[in-house]
Amino acid sequence: MSEIRVNSIGNESNTGGPVLSGITTFSGQQYFIPPKGTTAERSSNCPPGSIRFNTDSAHLEYWNGLVWLEFEASSEDLGNRTLSNADLRSPSGTGTRGVFMRGQTPSNATEIEYVTVATLGTPVEFGALQVTNGGGNAPFSSRTRGIFHGGSPGDADIEFVTISSTGNGTDWGADLNRSSFYGMGAANQTRGLSAGNYPGSQTATDYVTIASAGTVSDFGDLFFGGSHGASVQSPTRCVFMGGYAPGTNTNKMQTYQFATTGNAIEFGELAANAWNSGGVCSSTRGVCAIGSNPGNTNAIEFITLSTYGNSQDFGDATVSLTHRGGGVCSPTRGLFMGGWDGSDDFNTMEYVTIPTTGNAIDFGDLSAPAFNVYGCSNGHGGL
């Protein structure tokens, strides 16, 4: 026998209607269907706590009184357990997942691949971006969502993926306020920043609320106009390391505080001018595999994110390159991917143990040689 008890019945404007409220218990062995619709069909005239299913993102979301936010869901158990150790593909284990663009091979690529950071091996196919987005921009992420932004000359597109699943990119529903080519990206769990544009005179920085698609806002201006810099972050701040300032490479580092909009300030200096570098991080330390300074290099530097100051020596990469990729990291391990030696692309993947110093170690091989292979993860230092 079924039983329904209702304390009150009303509609959105409390003028009567079949909308149930005041339900204290709901049980069943199957499912219930909440209201659903597209991002454009969202209502802003509803009480805080209202729930709906977004048919664009395929996620549940709720209204907090100001914006629509997704229900947060994450898992450390992301590996494909059906793969054997002999398969040599990274997701045969479990743990933090890194999702990355194929980069330039040498043309821009739309393919997305992933690895499980705690395991070794080659990447696995994830899906594809809707627009060519392999121009070198560093994506950013929360624990659940990866954001790809800009990437080619004149490109202001944004699209996202759900890190714990596979599939193609989904349009964000709004564009950056400016184009971003060889730009930089950083995020904590709530807010993501998109900064920089080649050839380096662009200072404007945009931000998004990662759980709420369809909005882009101005954050502030970079301390110096730049592109090609490495990106690292803690839960409170991001640091863009080096890059291409107007007319020259630079060793300057600059930082934003996530919680407050405003302009970036100087953080310190790298040991040498650097661009096309890869960055990985824990919540306390940022590590940078240096790119052109000019020429190829195997230098790796690190900073302590909580204190302003210059970088220190971390160790050496396995091979001297430029155009290194980064962004894929767990709290303990960071990956540098691909690169270019001035004539050939490389399929190199190597990792460092972030809390310690030391030389990089081989992780596996990319599915094809590439450079500017930038990624994001659900375990980086900003989360």
C-alpha positions in Angstrom: 0.0 0.0 0.0 1.3 3.5 -0.9 0.8 6.6 1.2 1.3 10.3 0.4 1.2 12.9 3.1 1.3 16.6 2.0 1.7 19.5 4.4 0.9 22.2 1.8 0.4 22.7 -1.9 1.4 25.8 -3.8 3.1 27.0 -6.9 6.1 29.3 -7.5 4.1 32.5 -6.8 2.1 30.9 -3.9 -1.2 31.4 -5.7 -2.2 27.7 -5.8 -1.1 24.8 -8.0 0.2 21.3 -7.9 3.7 21.9 -6.6 4.5 20.0 -3.4 6.4 21.6 -0.6 7.2 20.6 3.0 8.0 17.0 2.1 10.0 15.4 5.0 10.3 11.9 3.7 10.6 10.5 0.2 11.3 6.8 -0.4 11.1 4.3 -3.3 13.0 1.6 -5.0 13.1 3.2 -8.5 13.6 6.9 -9.1 11.8 10.3 -9.2 12.1 12.9 -12.0 12.9 16.5 -11.1 12.0 19.4 -13.3 14.4 19.6 -16.3 15.4 22.1 -19.0 18.3 23.8 -20.8 20.7 26.3 -19.4 18.8 29.1 -21.2 15.5 27.9 -19.5 16.7 28.3 -16.0 14.5 30.4 -13.7 15.9 33.1 -11.4 12.6 33.6 -9.7 12.7 30.6 -7.4 13.4 30.0 -3.7 16.9 28.9 -2.6 17.3 25.2 -2.6 15.3 24.7 -5.8 16.5 21.6 -7.8 16.4 20.9 -11.5 18.1 18.7 -14.1 20.1 20.6 -16.7 19.6 18.9 -20.1 22.7 20.7 -21.6 25.2 19.5 -19.0 23.3 16.4 -17.9 23.7 17.3 -14.3 21.5 18.1 -11.3 21.8 21.7 -10.2 20.4 23.8 -7.4 19.6 27.5 -6.9 21.4 29.1 -3.9 19.6 32.4 -4.1 22.1 34.0 -6.5 23.2 31.5 -9.1 22.6 27.9 -10.2 25.2 25.5 -9.0 25.8 21.8 -9.8 25.6 19.1 -7.2 29.2 18.2 -6.5 30.2 14.6 -7.1 33.7 13.2 -7.1 35.4 9.9 -6.8 39.0 8.8 -6.2 38.1 5.4 -7.9 38.4 6.5 -11.5 40.5 3.7 -13.0 39.1 1.2 -15.6 39.6 -2.0 -13.6 39.0 -4.2 -16.7 42.4 -3.3 -18.1 45.3 -5.6 -17.2 48.7 -4.5 -16.1 50.0 -5.9 -19.5 47.8 -3.3 -21.3 50.3 -0.5 -20.4 47.5 2.0 -20.4 47.4 4.4 -17.4 43.8 3.9 -16.1 44.4 0.3 -15.0 44.8 1.8 -11.5 42.7 4.2 -9.4 43.2 7.7 -8.1 43.4 11.3 -9.4 42.7 11.6 -13.2 44.4 14.1 -15.5 42.6 15.2 -18.7 44.6 16.9 -21.5 44.5 18.2 -25.0 46.6 16.4 -27.6 48.3 19.8 -28.2 50.1 20.7 -31.4 51.2 17.7 -33.5 52.3 20.1 -35.3 48.8 21.3 -36.2 46.3 22.0 -33.5 44.3 19.0 -32.3 40.9 18.5 -30.9 41.4 15.1 -29.3 41.3 14.8 -25.5 43.0 12.0 -23.6 43.4 11.0 -19.9 45.7 9.2 -17.5 45.3 8.1 -13.9 48.1 10.0 -12.2 49.0 7.3 -9.6 49.7 4.8 -12.3 52.2 4.7 -15.2 51.6 4.1 -18.9 50.2 5.6 -22.0 47.1 7.8 -22.2 43.5 6.6 -23.1 41.0 8.3 -25.4 38.6 10.6 -23.6 36.7 12.4 -26.4 37.1 15.5 -28.5 36.6 19.2 -28.2 34.0 21.0 -30.4 36.5 23.5 -31.7 40.2 23.2 -32.5 41.7 24.1 -29.1 45.2 22.8 -29.2 47.0 26.1 -29.5 48.6 25.9 -26.1 46.2 27.3 -23.6 46.3 25.8 -20.1 42.8 24.5 -19.1 41.7 24.7 -15.5 39.4 22.5 -13.3 37.5 21.8 -10.2 37.2 18.3 -8.7 34.4 17.5 -11.2 34.8 19.7 -14.3 37.6 20.6 -16.7 37.4 23.9 -18.6 39.1 24.4 -22.0 39.3 28.1 -23.1 40.6 29.8 -26.2 43.5 28.1 -27.8 43.9 29.5 -31.3 44.4 33.0 -32.8 41.2 35.0 -32.2 39.5 32.1 -30.3 37.3 33.1 -27.3 35.3 29.8 -27.1 34.9 27.9 -23.8 33.8 24.3 -23.4 33.9 21.8 -20.5 34.1 18.1 -19.7 33.2 16.0 -16.7 36.5 14.6 -15.5 35.2 11.4 -14.0 33.5 10.3 -17.2 34.5 10.3 -20.9 32.9 12.2 -23.8 33.2 15.2 -26.0 33.4 18.8 -24.8 30.2 20.8 -24.1 29.8 24.4 -25.0 30.0 26.7 -22.0 27.2 29.0 -23.3 29.3 32.1 -23.2 32.6 33.2 -24.7 35.6 34.9 -23.1 35.5 38.7 -23.1 38.7 38.6 -25.3 40.5 36.0 -27.4 43.1 33.9 -25.8 46.0 32.3 -27.7 48.8 30.6 -25.7 46.9 31.9 -22.6 47.1 30.7 -19.0 44.4 29.1 -16.8 44.1 28.5 -13.0 41.4 27.5 -10.6 40.3 26.6 -7.1 37.2 24.5 -6.4 34.9 27.5 -7.1 36.4 29.9 -9.5 38.5 29.6 -12.7 40.7 32.3 -14.3 41.6 32.7 -18.0 44.6 35.1 -18.6 47.0 36.1 -21.3 47.0 36.2 -25.1 49.8 36.0 -27.6 51.8 38.1 -28.7 51.7 39.2 -25.0 50.3 42.7 -24.8 46.9 41.5 -23.4 46.5 42.1 -19.7 42.7 41.5 -19.2 41.7 38.4 -17.2 38.3 36.7 -17.2 36.8 34.4 -14.6 34.0 31.9 -14.4 32.2 30.1 -11.6 33.1 26.6 -12.5 29.8 24.9 -11.4 27.6 27.4 -13.2 27.9 27.4 -17.0 26.9 30.4 -19.1 28.6 33.3 -17.4 32.0 35.0 -17.9 33.1 38.1 -15.9 36.1 40.4 -15.7 38.5 39.6 -12.9 41.3 42.3 -13.3 44.5 42.9 -15.2 47.8 41.0 -15.2 50.9 42.7 -13.6 52.5 42.5 -17.1 50.9 41.5 -20.3 51.9 37.9 -21.0 51.4 34.5 -22.6 53.1 31.1 -22.6 53.5 31.1 -18.8 53.2 28.1 -16.5 50.2 28.0 -14.2 50.2 26.7 -10.6 47.7 27.3 -7.7 46.8 26.8 -4.1 43.2 27.0 -2.8 43.7 30.8 -2.2 46.0 32.0 -5.0 47.4 31.3 -8.5 50.8 32.1 -9.8 51.7 32.5 -13.5 55.4 31.7 -13.9 57.4 33.4 -16.7 56.0 33.7 -20.2 56.3 35.9 -23.2 56.0 39.6 -22.3 55.7 42.1 -25.2 58.9 41.5 -27.3 60.8 39.2 -25.0 60.7 36.2 -22.7 60.5 37.0 -19.0 61.5 35.5 -15.7 58.8 37.4 -13.8 56.1 35.7 -11.8 52.7 37.2 -11.0 49.8 36.2 -8.7 46.1 36.7 -8.2 44.0 35.9 -5.1 41.0 33.8 -6.1 38.5 35.2 -3.6 38.8 38.9 -4.6 38.8 40.4 -8.0 41.5 42.9 -8.8 44.9 43.2 -10.5 47.7 40.8 -10.3 50.9 41.7 -8.3 54.5 40.5 -8.7 55.3 37.3 -6.9 59.1 36.9 -7.6 61.4 35.7 -10.3 62.5 32.5 -11.9 66.2 31.6 -12.2 66.1 32.4 -16.0 63.8 33.8 -18.6 61.2 31.1 -19.6 58.2 30.5 -21.8 56.4 27.4 -23.1 56.9 25.9 -19.6 54.8 23.3 -17.8 53.5 23.8 -14.3 52.2 21.3 -11.7 51.4 21.9 -8.0 50.3 20.7 -4.6 48.4 23.0 -2.3 51.7 24.3 -0.9 54.2 24.0 -3.8 54.3 25.0 -7.5 56.8 23.2 -9.8 57.8 24.5 -13.2 59.6 22.6 -16.0 61.3 25.5 -17.7 60.7 26.0 -21.5 62.7 28.3 -23.8 65.1 30.6 -22.0 66.0 30.8 -25.0 66.7 27.3 -26.3 66.1 23.9 -24.9 66.6 23.2 -21.2 66.0 20.4 -18.6 65.8 22.8 -15.6 62.9 22.3 -13.1 62.3 25.1 -10.5 59.8 25.3 -7.6 58.2 28.0 -5.4 56.3 27.9 -2.1 52.9 29.2 -2.9 52.2 30.8 0.5 55.2 33.1 0.4 56.4 35.6 -2.2 59.9 35.1 -3.5 62.1 33.7 -6.2 62.1 30.1 -7.4 64.6 27.4 -6.3 66.2 24.5 -8.1 64.0 21.3 -8.0 66.0 18.9 -10.3 66.3 18.0 -13.9 64.0 16.7 -16.6 64.9 13.5 -18.5 65.5 15.4 -21.7 66.2 19.1 -22.7 63.2 20.5 -24.5 60.9 23.5 -24.9 57.1 23.8 -25.4 56.6 21.4 -22.4 53.0 20.6 -21.3 51.8 20.5 -17.7 48.7 20.9 -15.5 48.2 17.2 -14.7 48.9 16.5 -11.1 47.8 14.9 -7.8 48.8 16.2 -4.4 52.0 14.2 -4.6 52.8 13.7 -8.3 53.0 16.1 -11.3 53.4 15.2 -15.0 55.2 17.0 -17.8 54.1 15.9 -21.3 55.5 16.2 -24.8 57.8 19.0 -26.0 59.9 20.2 -28.9 63.6 20.4 -29.4 63.6 22.9 -32.2 63.1 20.3 -35.0 61.1 17.4 -33.7 58.1 16.8 -31.4 58.5 14.4 -28.5 56.1 11.8 -27.0 57.8 12.0 -23.6 55.8 11.8 -20.4 57.7 12.2 -17.1 56.8 12.9 -13.5 58.1 14.4 -10.4 57.2 13.9 -6.7 56.0 17.3 -5.8 56.7 17.3 -2.0 60.3 16.4 -2.5 63.0 17.6 -4.9 64.7 15.5 -7.4 65.0 14.6 -11.1 62.0 13.6 -13.3 61.2 9.9 -13.9 59.7 8.4 -17.1 55.8 7.9 -16.9 55.1 6.5 -20.3 54.6 7.7 -23.8 52.0 10.0 -25.4 50.0 8.3 -28.1 51.8 10.5 -30.6 54.6 13.1 -30.5 53.2 16.6 -29.6 54.0 19.8 -28.0 52.0 22.3 -25.9 50.1 19.3 -24.3 48.3 21.2 -21.5 45.9 19.5 -19.1 44.0 19.7 -15.9 43.0 17.3 -13.1 40.7 16.6 -10.2 43.5 16.6 -7.7 45.6 19.7 -8.3 46.8 22.1 -5.6 43.9 24.5 -5.8 41.4 21.9 -4.6 
